[in-house]
Amino acid sequence: MYAIEKIFPNAEDTLLDNIYILHVPPQSDILTIVQEYAQHPDVLYAEPNRIGILCTIPDDTNFTTQWYLHNTGQLGIPDCDIDAPEAWDLETGTPEVTIAIIDTGIDDTHPDLLTKIWNNNDEIPDNGIDDDDNGYIDDVNGWDCYSNDSDPDDGYGHGTFCAGIAAAATNNSIGIAGVGWNCKFMPLKIINRNGEFYDSATAMGIVYAADNGADVISMSFTFLDSSLLEDAVNYAYGKGVFLCAAAGNQNSPDEHYPAAYANVTAVAATTQNDTRCSPDDWGEGYGSNYGDWVDIAAPGNLIYSTMPTYHVTMNDGGHSQNYTSASGTSASCPMVAGVAALLLSKNPLLSPDEVKILLCENVDPYNSTEYIGTGRLNAQKALMALNLPPVADFSWMPQDPHAQQQITFDASTSHDPDGTIAFYEWDWDHDGTYEENHTTPTTTHSWEQEGIYPITVRVTDQKNASDDRTKTITVNGSINFTIDVNGGFGVTAMITNTGTMTATTIHWTISFTGGVMLLGRTKSGTLAPLEPGATMTIKDTPVIGVGRTIIKVDVSCNEAVSATQTKTGTVILFFVLGVK
């Protein structure tokens, strides 16, 4: 060994932070060195830094139509396609969703791609500084993980081809349409112009994508099983990234990686007739891999997409510049990635597993004796099966409530974008337990003491998707009264504030009925603020009256609290007027 370096020098993950690449002299016995390290008690695993294999098969087809998006019979059987136009009626994607194309790089000057490339807004280009402190200098538009620099240019052509399938500029009057329409793609170069690449560069690309905002990772290559690669895949999956990979073109049932990892969606290839791509389509020894480890199939024969505008390695195999047709599971994988991006555009809260279920359970049948997944990709069906969650919201009245007062809570401003809300649950103390469950949006609640209380409403739709919203309510002190009414020579009413806060404005009314009332009377007025525990006295005498009389005193404060006391007594009165 003559050099050692960390593969992920800026990793926050403990496992990734402890993965190293060892450089040994030429002609070293790699397998012996690996075995020696693997037996060391402090080493979790040791393995060769293997070279991977690209999944495309060079050909010189003149097919220039995207039958795989919308097949009207121009090639093969009508409707042997992914129903892209029908899907775009439902969702055309958003630039906020990013597909990482981990491949040979990108031609960033291509007119059908240049507006779709992800941009690192936290990095200042060409200043030689790691502005966003992510461990990569000047990584404005991705990263070259093979050469470890900021220019992921494409010298081979494969990455540019895959990027066009996933997310070429669409509805721009030139070239082709990308499945992801408005979604962006992040170029991560792991493969040089000779088609050579390594586990370490591939793992770096996967981790970079996960750490820098990719929502989907598309991998059109195969490797032998690698613990390093699986660790990187699991890291990205753990950060909520959906990963898909080409199943491979060896016409074999054997598992190929990274497609066969549990947290990756393995993609096989079908023809324009919805059959498995076989040696009859690609030539002797080539065909889509198959087996129970494959998750889904997508068109992969004679696929038309973008190529670099300059000479690259694939041109030597007969492919044209700018645009070309090619075949392989490499073409199928970015198709799945593009539909995944549409799903995440419609619902960004989907987990990787939920995306996989939507893709794999909403497919068209294929015609193959070998198993190539649950079916052939159908973008429209996947989007139609997506249930958007409801959006929770609520308000309350009165907006400035008091303790011991019934407050009305209303969640009718909650809504479900593609259905109806089935029930509303209320958590009054934000402890995770919902004390009330209703099918209607309104309810009432009160608190005995003043304070600041968090309230959560959870709304659930008919397909069991839910959303919750928490707000904080300030409950003021209580305002309560006792009223002591006495009859006699006139009427005396003693009003006491038994609450916990000052009554700022008190309205009172005294009315008399019954007795011998030559001239009945109702008297009202307003008192100054009354502090907690304080008492005020009001007196009133009707003009001329005697006998048993019903005396009613009403008191209200701030339109929030009121009290009434009625008393029957004997009133003896003369010509006494006024309020004391």
N, C-alpha and C positions, 0 to 999 in steps of 0.2 A: 504494500500500500504506500502510495506517495502523496495522497491528498484526501481530505475528508471535508465535506460541507453539508450543511443542512439543506434539505430540499425546500422546506417552508420556513425561512428564517424569521418571518413575522407572524407565524401562526399563534393564535390564542388557544387553540385546542391542544391539550397536553399530549395526546397521541401523535398528532402531526408535528408538533414541535420537536419530537424526539426521533424523527425519521431522517436518516443521513444517506448520502450517496458516497461510496468509496471509489476513488480512482486508483487503479492498479496498473503496473507496467504492462506494456504490450506483451503478448505471448504468455501471459499468466494463465494458470489453470483456474478459470473462473469458478467452476463447480466445486473444486476442492476448497477454495477460499470461502465460498458461500457455506459449505458444510461445516467448516471450522467455526465460523461466526454463529451459525444456527445452533451449535451445541453449547455455546457460552451461556451460562445461567442468567446473565443480565441482558440477553438479546431476545426480544419477543419473536422476531422472525428475520431471516436473511434470505435474499433471493437475487437472481441476476436481474440487471436492468435490461429487459428484453426489447427486441425490435418488433414492432407491430406490422400489420398487413392492411393496406387499403382495400375497400370493398368494391370499387368500380371495375368494370370490364371495358377496356377501350374498344370502340367500334366506330364506323364511319357512316352511320345512318344519315339519311337526308330528311328524316321525319322532323317536321317543324311545327307541329300542332300539339297543344297541351291536352291531349285526350284524357289524361288522368284527372283533370279538373272537371271536364264536362264532355262526356263521350256521347256524341249523337250518331255514332256509326262511322265516323271518319276513319277509325281504326278499330277493328275488332267488333265487339258486341255493344250496342247502345246501352248506356247507363252503367257500363263497367267502369265507374269512376267514383270519386269521393264526394260528389254532389256539392262542389265548392260554391257555385252561384246561389244555390238554395241556402247554403250555410251563410253566405254573405248577406242574404236578406235578413238574417237574424243578428249577425255580428261581423263587423269588419276590422275588429282589433283596435288597439290603442298603442300609441308610442311609449306608454309607460310600461308595457310588457316587453321584456327583452329575451331573445333566444340566443344562447351562446352556441356558436358554430365552432366546435373544437376540431380542427382539421388542418389543411395546408395553408391557411391564411385567406385573404380576400384581396381582390382587385378593387381598391378604394376609389378608383377613377371611373369605374363602370357606370354608365348613365342610368342603368336600372337598379343600381345598388348604392350609389354614393349618398343619397339622401336618407338611407335606411340604417346607416351604421351608428351603433351606440356611441354616445359621447360621454366621457368622464368629465362632468362639469366642475369637479373639484381640482382638476389638474390643469396647470398652465402649460401650453405646448412649448417644447423646445427651449426650456429655460434650465435644463439640467438639474432640476430640483424635484424631489418627491413631495409635491405640494400637499397631497392629501394623506401623506404618511401611511400609505398602504404597502410600502416596500418595493414599489415599482416607479421608476423615474420616467416622467413624460408619457405615461400610459393613457393618452387621450382617447384613443380608439382601439383599445384592446392591448394584446401583448403577444410577442413572439416567444413562446416558451421553449422552443428548440434552440434558438440562438441567444435567448435571454436579453432581448432588446425591445424597444417600443414600436417596431415596424413589422406588423404581421402581414407583410406582403405575400402574395401567392405566386410561387414559382412553378407550381405543379398544375393547378387548375381545379382540383377536386373540391377545395373549400369554396371557391367562387360558385361552382356548379351547385353545391348543396345549399349555399346561402340564398341563391335565386329561387330554389324550390320553396324554401321556408318563408322567405319574406322579401322577395323582389318588390320594387315599387309597383303599385297596382293602380289602374285607371289613370295612367300618365301618358297615354297615347303612343308609347313605344314598348318594344320588347315583349316581355312576358308578364304574367300575373303571379304574385307570390301568395301562397296559401294564407299566410298571416296578415296580408294586406297592409295594415297600418303599423304593425308591430316592428320593433327594431331588432337588429341582430348584433351580437358582440363577437368580433373576430378574435379567435385565440389559435395561434399557429403552433402546432406541435410536430409538423411533418415538413421535411425539407423538399427541395425540388426533385430529389431522387426517390421520394416516397419512403424515406427512412424516418423512424421516430422511436422513442423510448418510453418505458413505463414512467420514468421520473418526470419527463416533460408533459406527458399526458395527465399525470396526477396534479402537476402544477396548474395546468389549464383548468381542470375541474375545480380545484380549490379557489383559483382566481375568480372563476365565474360565480361561485357561491358567495364569495366575500364581496363582490363588487356589483351585486344587484341583478344577476341573471335570474329569470323565473323558470326558464326551460333550458336544458342542455341537450344538444343534438350531437351524437357521436357516430359517425359513419366509418368505423374501422373495427378491427378485431385484434385481440391479444390472447395469449395463453393466460390462464388464471394467475392473478398477482395479488398478494396481500396488500401491497402499496396501492394498487389501483382500486381495490375494494374499499380500503380505508378512505380514499378520496371520495369515492361514490357515496359511501355512507355519511361522510361529513356533509356533502352537498344536500343529500336527502334530508339529513337532520336539520338543515337550515331552510327546509320547505321548498327545495328546487325539484321540479319534475325532470327526470332523466330518461332519455330513450337512446337506443343504440341499434345499429344494423346487425342483423342475425348472422350475416356473412354469406359468401357466394361459393362455398366449397361443395354445394350439393350434398350436404352431410347432415346426419341427425346429431352429430356431436355438439356439445355445448361450446359456444364461443363467447369470449368476454370482451368488453364489459356487459354485453347484452344479457348474459345468463345470470348476472347478479340479481338478487331478490329485489333490490331497490331500483332496478332499471327495467324499462319496458322494452322487450326484445321485439324487433320489427322484421318480418319476412317480406318477400316481394311477390306480387302477382302480375299477370299479364293483362292486356287489353281484353282478354276473354275470361277474366276472373279465374284463371288457373295458376298454380304455382309456377314461378319462373324456373325452367328446367334446362338441361343441356339442349333440348330442342330449340330453345329460344336464345341461349347464350353461347352455345358451342360445347364441345366435349369437355367434361370435367367441371363445368360451371353450372350452377343453379342455386336457387335460394336455399339456404339451410332450413331445416325443419325439426320438429320434435316437440315434446310436451313442455320444453323450457321456453318456447316461443309464445309471445303474448298476443300479437295482432299482426295482420298483414296489410300492406298498402301497395299501390302500383309501383312497379320498379323496372318496367321494360320500355325501352325507347322513350325515355323521359327527356323532354326538351327544357333546357334551362340556360342560365348565364355561364359564360366563360370569360376569362380575362381578355382585355382588349389588346394585349401584347402576347408575344410568343411564350408558351409554357410547355412543360413536359407532355401534357396530354395532347398538344397539337402534333407531336411526333407520332402519336398513335392514330392520327386521322381526324381528330376533332378540330372543328373550326374555331376561330377566335370569335369573341362577342357572344355567340349563342351556339349551342350544339345539342345533340341528343346522345344520351348514354344510358346504360342499364346497370342494375345492381341494387342490392339492399341499401347501398349508400344513398340512393335516390328515395327509397321508401321511408327511411328514418326521418329526414327533414320534413316530409309531408306530415307525419305524425306530430312532429314538433310544432309545425305551423298550426295544426288544429288545436293542440294543447294550449298554444298562445291565445287562440280565439276564445277558448273556454275560460282562461284566466283573465282575459279582457272583460268578459261578461261578468265573471265573479272572481275577483282577486283573492278571496278568502279560501278558495279551494285548496285542499292539501294535495300533495303528490299522489297519495292513494286514491283520493276522490277523482282526480283527473284521469288516472289509469282506469278506474271503474267506468267512468263515463265513456272513455274511448273504447274499451274492450267489450262493454255490454251493449253497445249501440252500433252494430256493424251490419254489413251485408254478407250473405253467404258466399263462399268461394267453392270452386270445383277442384278438389285435390284429394288424392288418397293419402297423402302425407299431411300430418297436422302442422298448420302454420298459424296457430292462434285461434282466437274465438271467432274471427271473421275478417272481412276486408274493411278497412277504414271507411267510415261515412261521416263526414263533418256535420252535415245537417242533422242527422239522427243524434249525434253526441250533443249538439247545442240544444236541440229540442228536449232532450232528457234532463238538461240542467235546470234544476230548481233554484231560482234566486231566493235568498233568504229575505225575510221581512226586515223592515227598518223600524226600530223602536223609538218612540218619543212620547213625551207627556208634559202636562202643565197642571197647575192647581189654582183654585180660587177659594178664599180670597188670596191675593198674591202676598199680603203682609199678615199672615195668620198669627193667632195667639194660642197659648196653651189652653187646654180644656175646650177648645173650639173645634167643631166638626169641619174638616177641610175636604173639599171635593177634588179628587184627582181624576184627570181625564187623559187617556192614551189614544184618543180617536185620531190624533195626528200621526200615529204610526201607520205604516202602509206596507203592502206586499206588492212588488213590481210585477209579479206574474201569477198571482193567486189571491187568496184571502187569508186573513188572520183568524185562526181557530180559537185561541184563548190568550188571556192576559194574566200574568202572574206578578204579584207585588211582594217585594222584600222591604220591610219597613226599617230594618236596622243594618242592612248591608252585611249580613252574616252568612250569606249564601243559601239561606233557607227562605223559601217563598211562602209567606204566611197566608196569602189569599190567591185564589185561582178563579177567574171569571171568563165567561164567553162574551161579555160586553166590556167596553173600554173604560167605564167609569166606576169609581168606588169612593168611599169616604174613610177618613182616618183622623185621629186626634192624638195629641201627646199631653200627658199630665203636667210636664215641666217644660219651661222654656229651654231652648238650646238649639244647636245646629245638628241636623239629622240627614244622613245620606239615605236616599230612597232609590230603589232599582225596580224597573219594570222589565219583564221579559215577555216578548210576544213570540208566538209559535204559529207557523202556517199549517195548512192541511197536509203538507208532505213532511212535517216534523222538522223543518228548518226553523231556526230561532235567532233572535237578536235581543240584546239587552241594552238598556240605557240607564245610567246613574246620574242623578242630580242631587244637589244639596239644598235643603230647605232650612230657612232660619225661622224658628218659632219664637215669637216674642212672649213676654210674661203675660199672665192671665189678668183679666179685668172682670171681677165679680162684685156683686152688691148684695147687701141686706137692706131691707127697707122696713122701718118700724113706724106704723101709722097709728096715731091716736086721735080720737074724736073728743069733742068737748066744746069748749068755747072756741070755735073754729077748728081747724085741722092742723096737726103737726106731723110732719114726716121726717124721720131721721134716716139719711142715706149714708151707709158705711161702705167704703171700698175695701173689700176683703180679698182682693186679688194681689198680684205681685208687681204690678206696674202702675204708673200714674195714669189716671183717667184725665185726658186732656180737656175734653169738652163733654159736659153732662147735660142732657136734655131731660126735663121732667114735665109731667102733666098730672094735674089733680082734677078729677071729675066727681060730681055729686049726682046721685039719683035717689028717689024715694023721699020720705018725710013730707012735711008740709013746706013745699018750696014755692013761695010766691014768685020768686025769681031765681031759677036755677043758674048754675055757673060752672064753667070749665076754665081752669087757669093753667098756663104753661110758662116755661122759662128756661134759661140756660145758666149753669153754674160755672165758676172758675175751676181750674184743675184741682183734682182731689188725689192726694198722695195715698199710697197703700196704708191701710189701717186708720186713715182719717175719716171723720164724720162731718157731714153738713146737715143743717136743719132748714127745712122750708115750712112756712106757715101760710095758711090762706083761710079766708072766711067768705062764704057766699053772702050776697046781699039779701037779707031777710029770709030766714028759714029756720025751722025747728022740727025736732022729732028724730025718729030712727032713719038713718041715711046710709046708703052704700057709698063708701069712699074708696076710690080707685086711684092708685099712684103708679105711674109708668115712668121708668128711667131707662135711657139708652146712652151708649157711649161709643163714638167712633164708628157707628153703624155696624159694630161687630158684636156687641154684647148688650143685652137688654134684660130688665127684670120688672116684674109687676107684683104689687100686693094689693089685695082688696080686703076691706074690713067694714063690718056693719056696726054702727054705733049711734049714740044719741048726740046730736049736734045742737048746742045752744049758742045762738049767735045774735049779734046785733049788727050795727052798721060798722063793721070792721073790714077794712080792705088792705091788700098789699102783701108783700113778701118781706120777711125779715131774714 
